[in-house]
Amino acid sequence: MATQADDPPLGEDEAAVFNGPEELDPDSLPNSQEEVDDLPASTSNANLVNGLVVPPGGCIRESFLKLYAPRAGAVDILFTQDLERESFARSRADSRVKDAASAWSACMGRSGYEVSDPMNPGRELNLAEDLSGEKATAIAVQDVECKKRANLIKIWFAVESSYQHEVIKREADTLKRAKAEHHERIRFAESLVK
């Protein structure tokens, strides 16, 4: 199977078509397809390859804008992920979760496993090479037992859910727009493959 590393490098024209000109100023690029469509039709300042106008930022940016930013003010495609990261980070920093994580860590320590991160104790215990061996299995069993004793999963779930509900309420209008735009993207993508 061929990989990207096996592909020959792009020629100058190919790179310009895919990415736009090398000297491209990212701050000068349109932020939506709507902005591109409103640009003057003149090709005097346009990037030309074989006499054809290359879209600002190349074909890669054009495909991104058509799918993810058709109009000015479109909801950022990563908006919902940003909200998820926000609620997770807030829950992880919450004193209730920190206390439960400390209780879990102490429980693990009593069994001989010095760890502080309940999200990935295997990394702290250098298990990357042997995730299915006896040692890893013993640690996993103890991890589950300590999470039960510390009530970590229930506490973390309740705390993070609370933050998620808060974020959902705060961002309700934008989430509705994001949902509608997502459905528009799906319909647009489906129209391309028919």
Backbone torsions as a table, in degrees:
resi	resn	phi	psi	omega
1	MET	NA	129.1	-179.4
2	ALA	-74.7	145.7	177.2
3	THR	-117.5	170.8	177.7
4	GLN	-59.6	-34.4	-179.7
5	ALA	-63.9	-26.7	179.8
6	ASP	-80.2	-17.9	-177.2
7	ASP	-71.1	141.9	176.0
8	PRO	-68.2	153.6	179.1
9	PRO	-64.0	152.2	178.1
10	LEU	-69.7	142.6	172.2
11	GLY	-74.4	171.9	-177.3
12	GLU	-60.0	-45.3	179.4
13	ASP	-66.0	-41.8	179.7
14	GLU	-62.1	-44.5	179.4
15	ALA	-62.1	-40.0	179.5
16	ALA	-65.1	-39.0	179.4
17	VAL	-66.8	-43.5	-178.7
18	PHE	-71.1	-45.6	-167.6
19	ASN	-116.4	-6.4	-172.5
20	GLY	88.5	176.4	-177.2
21	PRO	-65.5	152.6	-178.1
22	GLU	-58.5	-39.0	-176.1
23	GLU	-84.0	17.0	-177.5
24	LEU	-60.4	131.5	175.3
25	ASP	-92.3	110.6	-177.0
26	PRO	-56.5	-30.3	-179.6
27	ASP	-70.5	-16.8	-179.0
28	SER	-90.2	-4.6	-176.6
29	LEU	-76.0	145.1	174.0
30	PRO	-63.8	147.8	-179.5
31	ASN	-98.2	-1.7	177.9
32	SER	-151.3	159.3	175.9
33	GLN	-64.8	-32.1	176.6
34	GLU	-57.1	-42.8	177.8
35	GLU	-64.1	-40.4	178.6
36	VAL	-61.6	-45.6	-178.1
37	ASP	-64.0	-25.5	-179.9
38	ASP	-86.6	-5.9	179.1
39	LEU	-67.2	147.5	177.7
40	PRO	-59.7	148.3	-177.1
41	ALA	-73.8	-9.3	-178.4
42	SER	-58.6	138.2	178.4
43	THR	-103.4	9.5	-176.1
44	SER	-62.2	-34.7	179.0
45	ASN	-107.4	7.3	-175.7
46	ALA	-81.1	159.7	173.8
47	ASN	-82.3	118.2	-178.5
48	LEU	-111.6	138.2	172.1
49	VAL	-132.4	121.2	-177.2
50	ASN	52.8	37.4	177.4
51	GLY	80.7	-2.3	-179.6
52	LEU	-103.4	142.0	179.3
53	VAL	-75.7	128.4	175.2
54	VAL	-93.1	132.1	-179.5
55	PRO	-59.4	151.4	178.2
56	PRO	-54.9	125.1	-178.5
57	GLY	83.5	2.9	177.7
58	GLY	81.9	179.4	-176.8
59	CYS	-67.6	-29.5	179.5
60	ILE	-64.7	-45.4	179.4
61	ARG	-67.6	-38.6	178.9
62	GLU	-59.1	-45.1	-179.7
63	SER	-65.5	-38.1	177.1
64	PHE	-61.6	-48.8	-177.8
65	LEU	-63.3	-42.2	-178.7
66	LYS	-63.4	-35.3	-177.1
67	LEU	-89.1	-42.0	-171.0
68	TYR	-108.1	-16.8	-178.9
69	ALA	-143.7	61.0	-177.9
70	PRO	-66.8	-29.6	-178.4
71	ARG	-126.3	153.0	172.8
72	ALA	-60.2	139.5	178.7
73	GLY	83.7	8.1	176.8
74	ALA	-62.3	147.6	179.8
75	VAL	-68.6	131.3	178.8
76	ASP	-54.9	134.4	-177.1
77	ILE	-59.3	-26.4	-179.0
78	LEU	-93.4	5.3	-176.0
79	PHE	-54.7	-49.8	-177.1
80	THR	-66.5	-36.0	176.9
81	GLN	-66.5	-37.1	177.0
82	ASP	-61.9	-39.7	177.7
83	LEU	-64.9	-40.6	178.8
84	GLU	-62.6	-44.3	179.4
85	ARG	-63.7	-38.2	179.1
86	GLU	-61.6	-49.9	-177.5
87	SER	-66.6	-36.2	177.4
88	PHE	-65.2	-47.1	-179.3
89	ALA	-61.9	-41.8	178.9
90	ARG	-64.5	-40.3	179.7
91	SER	-67.0	-40.6	-179.0
92	ARG	-64.2	-32.1	179.9
93	ALA	-86.2	-9.0	-177.8
94	ASP	-67.8	137.9	-176.8
95	SER	-60.6	-32.8	179.6
96	ARG	-65.7	-41.3	178.0
97	VAL	-71.1	-41.8	178.5
98	LYS	-59.7	-42.5	179.3
99	ASP	-63.8	-43.7	178.9
100	ALA	-66.1	-38.3	177.9
101	ALA	-66.1	-36.9	176.8
102	SER	-65.4	-40.4	177.3
103	ALA	-64.4	-40.7	176.2
104	TRP	-61.4	-46.4	-179.2
105	SER	-61.0	-42.0	178.6
106	ALA	-64.0	-41.6	177.6
107	CYS	-61.1	-45.0	178.6
108	MET	-63.1	-40.4	179.9
109	GLY	-62.2	-37.7	178.3
110	ARG	-64.6	-20.8	178.0
111	SER	-97.4	7.0	176.2
112	GLY	93.0	10.1	-179.1
113	TYR	-113.2	105.0	-179.1
114	GLU	-84.9	98.7	-178.3
115	VAL	-138.9	153.7	179.2
116	SER	-126.7	-14.6	-175.6
117	ASP	-106.8	103.5	-178.9
118	PRO	-68.6	-13.3	178.8
119	MET	-77.1	-26.7	-177.0
120	ASN	-156.5	68.4	179.7
121	PRO	-64.0	-27.9	179.6
122	GLY	-59.2	-35.4	179.2
123	ARG	-66.2	-45.1	-179.4
124	GLU	-66.2	-26.9	-178.4
125	LEU	-99.3	13.1	175.9
126	ASN	53.9	52.3	-179.3
127	LEU	-100.5	11.1	-174.1
128	ALA	-56.1	-33.9	-176.8
129	GLU	-83.3	-21.1	-173.2
130	ASP	-139.9	73.2	-177.1
131	LEU	-81.9	-6.1	-179.0
132	SER	-122.5	9.0	-179.7
133	GLY	-80.5	179.6	-178.4
134	GLU	-60.4	-43.6	-178.3
135	LYS	-62.8	-46.3	-179.5
136	ALA	-62.9	-39.4	179.5
137	THR	-65.2	-43.6	179.1
138	ALA	-62.3	-41.7	179.1
139	ILE	-65.9	-41.4	179.9
140	ALA	-62.5	-42.1	178.6
141	VAL	-62.0	-45.2	179.9
142	GLN	-66.8	-37.7	178.0
143	ASP	-58.1	-48.5	179.6
144	VAL	-63.0	-44.5	-179.7
145	GLU	-61.2	-44.6	-179.1
146	CYS	-68.7	-34.5	176.8
147	LYS	-65.9	-36.2	176.1
148	LYS	-66.0	-48.2	-178.1
149	ARG	-61.0	-39.6	-178.8
150	ALA	-82.9	-7.0	-176.7
151	ASN	57.7	29.0	-173.8
152	LEU	-61.5	-45.5	-175.7
153	ILE	-63.5	-47.6	-179.0
154	LYS	-64.5	-42.9	-180.0
155	ILE	-63.9	-49.2	-177.2
156	TRP	-62.6	-42.6	179.1
157	PHE	-59.2	-46.6	-178.5
158	ALA	-63.8	-43.9	-178.7
159	VAL	-66.4	-48.6	-178.4
160	GLU	-65.3	-39.3	177.6
161	SER	-59.5	-40.5	178.7
162	SER	-61.3	-45.6	177.6
163	TYR	-64.7	-38.2	178.5
164	GLN	-62.9	-43.9	178.6
165	HIS	-62.4	-39.3	178.1
166	GLU	-62.0	-45.5	-179.8
167	VAL	-65.9	-41.5	179.3
168	ILE	-61.3	-43.2	179.1
169	LYS	-64.9	-44.6	-178.3
170	ARG	-64.2	-37.2	-173.5
171	GLU	-108.1	22.3	-173.7
172	ALA	-54.2	-46.1	-178.0
173	ASP	-64.2	-44.5	-179.7
174	THR	-67.3	-36.5	177.4
175	LEU	-64.7	-37.3	176.1
176	LYS	-63.0	-43.4	177.5
177	ARG	-63.6	-42.2	-179.9
178	ALA	-61.1	-40.2	179.1
179	LYS	-64.7	-45.9	179.6
180	ALA	-62.9	-42.6	179.3
181	GLU	-66.2	-36.0	177.1
182	HIS	-60.7	-45.5	178.9
183	HIS	-64.2	-37.4	175.9
184	GLU	-61.8	-43.1	179.2
185	ARG	-60.9	-43.2	179.9
186	ILE	-61.9	-46.7	179.1
187	ARG	-61.3	-42.3	179.4
188	PHE	-63.6	-46.3	179.7
189	ALA	-61.7	-41.2	177.9
190	GLU	-61.5	-37.8	-179.4
191	SER	-66.4	-25.1	-179.5
192	LEU	-76.7	-25.6	-176.1
193	VAL	-102.4	1.9	179.1
194	LYS	-81.7	NA	NA
